[in-house]
């Protein structure tokens, strides 16, 4: 029997848009504290660099579960 992934079992991760927004907010604010850089600058870079990566990883996840 296959175990369910964290995305399938955690209700906070089911809404992918809300999860992604929360993750970017969390990581960018933590990084801003460490680097002294503006949160908006860090978040902007994260959004630009992760747009394609997120889609690719979700596709791989869907394909592997088949």
One Martini backbone bead per residue (centre of mass of N, CA, C, O) as a GRO file, in nm:
protein
   66
    1UNK     BB    1   0.095   0.038   0.024
    2UNK     BB    2   0.066   0.364  -0.033
    3UNK     BB    3   0.190   0.649   0.073
    4UNK     BB    4   0.112   0.954   0.160
    5UNK     BB    5   0.170   1.261   0.105
    6UNK     BB    6   0.192   1.567   0.239
    7UNK     BB    7   0.003   1.701   0.026
    8UNK     BB    8  -0.238   1.493   0.087
    9UNK     BB    9  -0.259   1.533   0.423
   10UNK     BB   10  -0.218   1.842   0.435
   11UNK     BB   11  -0.442   2.102   0.453
   12UNK     BB   12  -0.230   2.347   0.407
   13UNK     BB   13  -0.129   2.222   0.110
   14UNK     BB   14  -0.372   2.203  -0.093
   15UNK     BB   15  -0.341   2.511  -0.140
   16UNK     BB   16  -0.102   2.610  -0.351
   17UNK     BB   17  -0.118   2.921  -0.343
   18UNK     BB   18  -0.111   2.959  -0.036
   19UNK     BB   19   0.148   2.803   0.012
   20UNK     BB   20   0.338   2.973  -0.167
   21UNK     BB   21   0.294   3.243  -0.027
   22UNK     BB   22   0.385   3.151   0.256
   23UNK     BB   23   0.668   3.057   0.180
   24UNK     BB   24   0.777   3.324   0.066
   25UNK     BB   25   0.731   3.490   0.320
   26UNK     BB   26   0.903   3.323   0.513
   27UNK     BB   27   1.177   3.318   0.359
   28UNK     BB   28   1.211   3.627   0.308
   29UNK     BB   29   1.209   3.715   0.608
   30UNK     BB   30   1.448   3.544   0.702
   31UNK     BB   31   1.653   3.655   0.497
   32UNK     BB   32   1.632   3.953   0.581
   33UNK     BB   33   1.746   3.916   0.863
   34UNK     BB   34   2.027   3.799   0.768
   35UNK     BB   35   2.095   4.034   0.529
   36UNK     BB   36   1.920   4.323   0.521
   37UNK     BB   37   1.718   4.289   0.313
   38UNK     BB   38   1.447   4.329   0.135
   39UNK     BB   39   1.163   4.150   0.115
   40UNK     BB   40   1.065   4.229  -0.172
   41UNK     BB   41   1.324   4.152  -0.321
   42UNK     BB   42   1.333   3.856  -0.245
   43UNK     BB   43   1.049   3.776  -0.341
   44UNK     BB   44   1.090   3.856  -0.638
   45UNK     BB   45   1.315   3.649  -0.694
   46UNK     BB   46   1.156   3.396  -0.616
   47UNK     BB   47   0.927   3.421  -0.818
   48UNK     BB   48   1.104   3.421  -1.075
   49UNK     BB   49   1.267   3.141  -1.010
   50UNK     BB   50   0.996   2.946  -0.930
   51UNK     BB   51   0.784   2.925  -1.151
   52UNK     BB   52   0.899   2.674  -1.314
   53UNK     BB   53   0.977   2.476  -1.086
   54UNK     BB   54   0.695   2.420  -0.974
   55UNK     BB   55   0.571   2.296  -1.228
   56UNK     BB   56   0.773   2.066  -1.262
   57UNK     BB   57   0.739   1.925  -0.984
   58UNK     BB   58   0.434   1.867  -1.015
   59UNK     BB   59   0.454   1.691  -1.267
   60UNK     BB   60   0.636   1.473  -1.147
   61UNK     BB   61   0.445   1.392  -0.920
   62UNK     BB   62   0.209   1.301  -1.100
   63UNK     BB   63   0.367   1.087  -1.268
   64UNK     BB   64   0.466   0.906  -1.020
   65UNK     BB   65   0.157   0.833  -0.920
   66UNK     BB   66   0.071   0.641  -1.177
   0.00000   0.00000   0.00000
